[in-house]
Amino acid sequence: MLIGEVARRSGVSARMLRHYESLGLVRPTGRTGAGYREYSSEDIRLIFQVESLRSLGLSLRDVRRALDDPAFTPSGLVDDLVSQTRRRIAGEMELLTRLRRIGAAEPADWEDVLQIVALLQALGSESAGRRQRAALSSVEEAPVPVEALVEAALNETDPNVAGALRWALAQSGDGGLALLAEGLGSPEVEVRKRAVQAIAEIPTATATALLQGALANPDIAVRRYAALTLGPRGVADAVPTLVDMVVEEANDVDAADALSTLASAPALADQIATRLVDRLAHGPVEASARRRLAQALADIPGSTAARALVDLAQDDDRGVALTATYILQLRADTSP
C-alpha cells in the first residue's frame, strides 16, 4: 500500500508518516519498481500501535522505547502520565474558573478585564496584606465575582484578611449565600466555621433564615455561632441553644447577653425564664452552672425569673446563693 493510501485510511498524514520513518518508528518494508514507499500489513499495524500509544500522551521517544525494548515495563510511565494529566486538568480547570469569573463580572472593556484579573491574582497572593487590600478594594475598584470572594473567605486563615472578605461579602447582599450554605456542609471543620461567620455578617432576611436552619447543623460550633447571631435579631428559635451554652459554659456571657436581648420582647421573656428554670429543675446541675443560670436570669424580666432567683438564693452552694441574693437586690433597687 502506497503512502498516500495509508494516510487516507489511517488518518495519519503523509508528512507524519515520513517523520515516523525518519525517527525509525515505522519504516515501510518495501519499495515499488518506481521507488515509492510501500507499506505492508505489518507496517500498518505498527502505525496503529504508534497512534494508540500517542493517544495516551506518550512522547514519540517513549513510544519508540515501548516498541523497541522487550523488557520495557509501562507501569511507571503510566503513573507519570496519570500525574501529568491530573496537573494539566487542574490547570485547565483553574483557567476555566478564572474565565468564568471574569465573564460573570461583565467587564466593559479590556481595562476592566485586566483590573479583575489583578484582583483575582491578589486574592490568591501569599501576602496577607495584599489579600486584604484586594478584599477591601473588590467592592469599589472592580466587581470581583462573589464566587471568588466566597472561595477566598472559606479558605482564609489570617483573621484580618478573613474580616475584610466577610465585609466584602456583606456588601454583596444575598449573592454569596448559596455558596456559603454549601460551606456549612463541608467536611472541614474550619470551613464550616468560616461559612457561618460570613453568613452572620450578612444582615438580610435570607441570611437570617439560613442561620435558623444552621441551628440544626451537626456541628455544635455552627449551631452556637448561629444562635449568638440570631439572638440579637430577635429569633426565638435560638433560645434552646443559648440556654445550653450558658449551662455548658460555652461563650456563656455572650449567650446570656443574647437571651437578655431576646427577653426585651414581652412575649419571649417568660418563655426564656421558663427554659432557664427547666434546666435547673431537670437533672443534676453543678454549682458553677447554677451560678451562671442565676446570672443569666438577672436581665430576664417577669415573675418566673424572680421566683427562680428567690429559690436560688436558698441554694446549698454559698456562691450560688450569694449571686442570686445580690441579683434580687439589684432588681429591687431598679424596680419602679
C-alpha positions as CSV (number, residue, x, y, z in Angstrom):
1,M,0.0,0.0,0.0
2,L,1.5,3.4,-1.1
3,I,1.9,6.2,1.4
4,G,-1.0,8.3,0.1
5,E,-3.5,5.4,0.6
6,V,-2.0,4.6,4.0
7,A,-2.5,8.3,5.0
8,R,-6.1,8.2,3.8
9,R,-7.0,5.0,5.6
10,S,-5.1,5.6,8.8
11,G,-5.8,9.3,9.3
12,V,-2.1,9.9,9.8
13,S,-0.7,12.5,7.4
14,A,1.9,11.6,4.8
15,R,4.2,14.2,6.4
16,M,3.8,12.4,9.8
17,L,4.4,9.0,8.3
18,R,7.7,10.4,6.8
19,H,8.5,11.8,10.3
20,Y,7.9,8.3,11.8
21,E,10.3,6.9,9.2
22,S,13.0,9.4,10.0
23,L,12.8,8.5,13.7
24,G,12.9,4.8,12.9
25,L,9.5,4.2,14.3
26,V,7.7,2.8,11.2
27,R,9.8,2.1,8.1
28,P,8.0,0.8,5.0
29,T,9.3,-2.6,4.3
30,G,9.1,-2.3,0.5
31,R,9.5,-0.1,-2.5
32,T,7.7,-0.2,-5.8
33,G,9.6,-0.5,-9.1
34,A,9.4,3.3,-9.3
35,G,10.9,3.7,-5.9
36,Y,7.8,4.7,-4.0
37,R,7.3,3.6,-0.4
38,E,5.2,0.5,0.0
39,Y,3.7,-0.4,3.4
40,S,2.9,-4.0,4.4
41,S,0.0,-5.1,6.6
42,E,2.6,-5.4,9.5
43,D,3.7,-1.8,8.8
44,I,0.2,-0.6,9.0
45,R,-0.4,-2.5,12.2
46,L,2.7,-0.8,13.7
47,I,1.3,2.6,12.6
48,F,-1.8,2.0,14.6
49,Q,0.2,0.9,17.6
50,V,2.2,4.1,17.5
51,E,-1.0,6.2,17.2
52,S,-2.6,4.3,20.1
53,L,0.4,4.9,22.4
54,R,0.5,8.6,21.4
55,S,-3.2,8.9,22.2
56,L,-2.3,8.1,25.8
57,G,0.0,11.1,25.9
58,L,3.3,9.3,25.3
59,S,6.0,11.2,23.6
60,L,7.5,9.7,20.4
61,R,10.6,8.9,22.3
62,D,8.6,6.9,24.8
63,V,6.7,5.2,22.0
64,R,9.9,4.1,20.5
65,R,11.2,2.7,23.8
66,A,7.9,0.9,24.3
67,L,8.1,-0.7,20.8
68,D,11.8,-1.5,20.7
69,D,12.6,-2.7,24.2
70,P,11.1,-6.1,25.1
71,A,11.9,-5.5,28.7
72,F,10.1,-2.2,28.8
73,T,7.5,-2.0,31.7
74,P,4.8,0.6,31.2
75,S,3.6,0.8,34.8
76,G,6.0,3.6,35.9
77,L,5.4,5.6,32.7
78,V,1.7,5.2,33.0
79,D,1.8,6.6,36.6
80,D,3.8,9.6,35.3
81,L,1.2,10.1,32.6
82,V,-1.6,10.0,35.2
83,S,0.2,12.6,37.3
84,Q,0.8,14.8,34.3
85,T,-2.8,14.5,33.1
86,R,-4.1,15.5,36.5
87,R,-1.9,18.5,36.7
88,R,-3.0,19.5,33.2
89,I,-6.7,19.1,34.0
90,A,-6.2,21.1,37.3
91,G,-4.6,23.8,35.3
92,E,-7.3,23.8,32.7
93,M,-10.0,23.9,35.4
94,E,-8.3,26.8,37.1
95,L,-8.2,28.7,33.8
96,L,-11.9,27.8,33.2
97,T,-12.8,29.1,36.6
98,R,-10.9,32.3,36.1
99,L,-12.5,32.9,32.7
100,R,-16.0,32.2,34.1
101,R,-15.4,34.6,36.9
102,I,-14.2,37.3,34.6
103,G,-17.3,36.8,32.4
104,A,-19.6,36.9,35.4
105,A,-18.2,40.4,36.3
106,E,-19.4,41.6,32.9
107,P,-16.3,43.8,32.1
108,A,-17.0,46.7,29.8
109,D,-13.5,46.8,28.2
110,W,-10.1,45.3,28.4
111,E,-9.1,47.7,31.2
112,D,-11.9,46.1,33.3
113,V,-10.7,42.7,32.4
114,L,-7.1,43.5,33.5
115,Q,-8.3,45.0,36.7
116,I,-10.4,42.0,37.6
117,V,-7.5,39.6,36.8
118,A,-5.2,41.7,39.0
119,L,-7.7,41.5,41.9
120,L,-8.2,37.7,41.4
121,Q,-4.5,37.2,41.5
122,A,-4.2,39.4,44.6
123,L,-6.8,37.3,46.4
124,G,-4.6,34.3,45.8
125,S,-1.4,36.0,46.8
126,E,0.9,34.6,49.5
127,S,1.0,38.1,51.1
128,A,-1.8,38.6,53.7
129,G,-1.6,42.3,53.3
130,R,-2.1,42.1,49.5
131,R,-5.1,39.7,50.0
132,Q,-6.6,42.1,52.5
133,R,-6.2,45.1,50.2
134,A,-7.8,43.1,47.3
135,A,-10.8,42.2,49.5
136,L,-11.3,45.8,50.6
137,S,-10.9,47.2,47.1
138,S,-13.1,44.5,45.5
139,V,-16.2,46.5,46.3
140,E,-15.2,49.8,44.8
141,E,-12.4,49.3,42.2
142,A,-13.8,46.3,40.2
143,P,-16.7,44.0,40.6
144,V,-15.0,40.8,41.7
145,P,-17.4,37.8,41.2
146,V,-19.0,36.8,44.5
147,E,-17.9,33.2,43.8
148,A,-14.3,34.3,44.1
149,L,-14.9,36.1,47.4
150,V,-16.7,33.1,48.9
151,E,-13.9,30.8,47.9
152,A,-11.3,33.1,49.4
153,A,-13.4,33.6,52.6
154,L,-13.8,29.9,53.2
155,N,-10.1,29.2,52.8
156,E,-8.6,32.3,54.5
157,T,-6.6,31.6,57.7
158,D,-5.5,35.2,58.5
159,P,-8.1,36.8,60.8
160,N,-7.6,40.3,59.4
161,V,-8.0,39.2,55.8
162,A,-10.9,37.0,56.8
163,G,-12.7,40.0,58.3
164,A,-12.1,42.0,55.2
165,L,-13.5,39.2,53.0
166,R,-16.6,38.9,55.2
167,W,-17.2,42.6,54.9
168,A,-16.9,42.5,51.1
169,L,-19.4,39.6,51.0
170,A,-21.8,41.5,53.2
171,Q,-21.7,44.3,50.7
172,S,-22.9,41.8,48.0
173,G,-26.1,41.1,49.9
174,D,-27.5,37.6,49.3
175,G,-25.3,37.0,46.3
176,G,-22.9,34.6,48.0
177,L,-25.4,32.9,50.4
178,A,-26.0,29.8,48.2
179,L,-22.2,29.0,48.1
180,L,-21.8,29.8,51.8
181,A,-24.6,27.4,52.6
182,E,-22.6,24.7,50.9
183,G,-19.7,25.6,53.1
184,L,-21.9,24.8,56.2
185,G,-21.9,21.2,55.0
186,S,-18.1,21.0,54.3
187,P,-16.3,18.0,55.8
188,E,-13.7,20.6,57.0
189,V,-14.4,22.0,60.5
190,E,-12.7,25.3,59.8
191,V,-14.6,25.8,56.5
192,R,-17.9,25.3,58.3
193,K,-16.8,27.8,60.9
194,R,-15.8,30.4,58.3
195,A,-19.1,29.8,56.4
196,V,-21.3,30.6,59.4
197,Q,-19.2,33.6,60.4
198,A,-19.6,35.0,56.9
199,I,-23.3,34.4,56.8
200,A,-23.7,36.0,60.3
201,E,-22.4,39.3,58.9
202,I,-25.0,39.5,56.1
203,P,-27.9,41.4,57.5
204,T,-30.7,40.1,55.3
205,A,-33.8,38.1,55.9
206,T,-32.4,35.3,53.7
207,A,-29.2,35.1,55.7
208,T,-31.3,35.0,58.9
209,A,-33.3,32.1,57.5
210,L,-30.1,30.3,56.7
211,L,-28.8,30.8,60.2
212,Q,-32.1,29.4,61.6
213,G,-31.5,26.3,59.5
214,A,-28.0,26.2,60.9
215,L,-29.4,25.7,64.4
216,A,-29.9,22.0,63.4
217,N,-26.4,21.7,61.9
218,P,-24.5,18.6,63.1
219,D,-21.6,20.8,64.0
220,I,-22.2,22.2,67.5
221,A,-19.8,25.2,66.8
222,V,-22.0,26.1,63.9
223,R,-25.2,25.9,66.0
224,R,-23.7,28.0,68.7
225,Y,-22.4,30.7,66.4
226,A,-25.8,30.8,64.6
227,A,-27.6,31.1,67.9
228,L,-25.4,34.0,69.1
229,T,-26.2,35.9,65.8
230,L,-29.9,35.1,65.9
231,G,-30.4,36.3,69.4
232,P,-29.9,40.0,68.6
233,R,-32.0,39.5,65.5
234,G,-35.0,38.5,67.7
235,V,-35.2,34.9,66.6
236,A,-36.8,32.8,69.4
237,D,-35.6,29.5,67.8
238,A,-32.1,30.4,69.2
239,V,-33.3,30.2,72.9
240,P,-32.7,26.5,73.5
241,T,-29.1,26.6,72.1
242,L,-28.3,29.8,74.0
243,V,-29.6,28.3,77.3
244,D,-27.4,25.2,76.7
245,M,-24.4,27.5,76.1
246,V,-25.0,29.1,79.5
247,V,-25.1,25.8,81.2
248,E,-22.1,24.3,79.3
249,E,-20.0,27.5,79.8
250,A,-19.6,27.9,76.1
251,N,-19.5,31.7,75.4
252,D,-21.9,31.8,78.3
253,V,-21.6,35.6,78.8
254,D,-22.4,36.3,75.1
255,A,-25.2,33.7,75.3
256,A,-26.7,35.4,78.3
257,D,-26.5,38.8,76.6
258,A,-28.3,37.4,73.6
259,L,-31.0,35.9,75.9
260,S,-31.4,39.3,77.6
261,T,-31.8,41.0,74.2
262,L,-34.5,38.4,73.2
263,A,-36.2,38.9,76.6
264,S,-36.8,42.6,75.8
265,A,-39.8,41.3,73.8
266,P,-42.5,40.6,76.5
267,A,-43.8,37.6,74.6
268,L,-40.4,35.9,74.9
269,A,-39.3,36.9,78.4
270,D,-41.4,34.3,80.2
271,Q,-40.5,31.6,77.7
272,I,-36.8,32.3,78.2
273,A,-37.2,32.3,82.0
274,T,-39.1,29.1,81.9
275,R,-36.4,27.4,79.8
276,L,-33.7,28.5,82.3
277,V,-35.8,27.3,85.2
278,D,-36.4,23.9,83.5
279,R,-32.6,23.4,83.2
280,L,-32.4,23.9,87.0
281,A,-35.3,21.6,87.7
282,H,-34.3,18.6,85.5
283,G,-31.2,16.6,86.3
284,P,-28.3,17.5,88.5
285,V,-26.7,20.9,87.7
286,E,-23.3,21.7,89.0
287,A,-23.0,24.7,91.3
288,S,-21.0,26.6,88.7
289,A,-23.7,26.1,86.1
290,R,-26.4,27.2,88.7
291,R,-24.5,30.4,89.3
292,R,-24.3,31.1,85.5
293,L,-28.1,30.4,85.2
294,A,-28.7,32.9,88.0
295,Q,-26.6,35.5,86.2
296,A,-28.5,34.8,83.0
297,L,-31.8,35.3,84.9
298,A,-30.6,38.7,86.1
299,D,-31.7,40.5,83.0
300,I,-34.8,38.5,82.3
301,P,-37.9,40.4,83.4
302,G,-41.0,38.9,84.9
303,S,-42.2,36.9,87.8
304,T,-40.9,33.5,86.6
305,A,-37.3,34.8,86.6
306,A,-37.9,36.4,90.0
307,R,-39.2,33.2,91.6
308,A,-36.3,31.3,90.3
309,L,-33.9,33.7,91.8
310,V,-35.6,33.5,95.1
311,D,-35.2,29.7,95.1
312,L,-31.5,30.1,94.1
313,A,-31.0,32.5,97.0
314,Q,-31.6,29.5,99.2
315,D,-29.2,27.3,97.3
316,D,-26.9,24.9,99.2
317,D,-23.9,26.4,97.5
318,R,-22.9,29.6,99.1
319,G,-21.6,31.1,95.9
320,V,-24.9,30.5,94.1
321,A,-27.0,31.8,97.0
322,L,-24.9,35.0,97.3
323,T,-25.1,35.6,93.5
324,A,-28.9,35.2,93.4
325,T,-29.3,37.3,96.5
326,Y,-27.2,40.1,95.0
327,I,-29.2,40.0,91.8
328,L,-32.5,40.1,93.7
329,Q,-31.3,43.2,95.5
330,L,-30.3,44.9,92.2
331,R,-33.7,44.1,90.8
332,A,-35.4,45.5,93.9
333,D,-33.3,48.7,93.7
334,T,-34.1,49.3,90.0
335,S,-37.8,48.3,90.1
336,P,-40.3,51.2,89.9
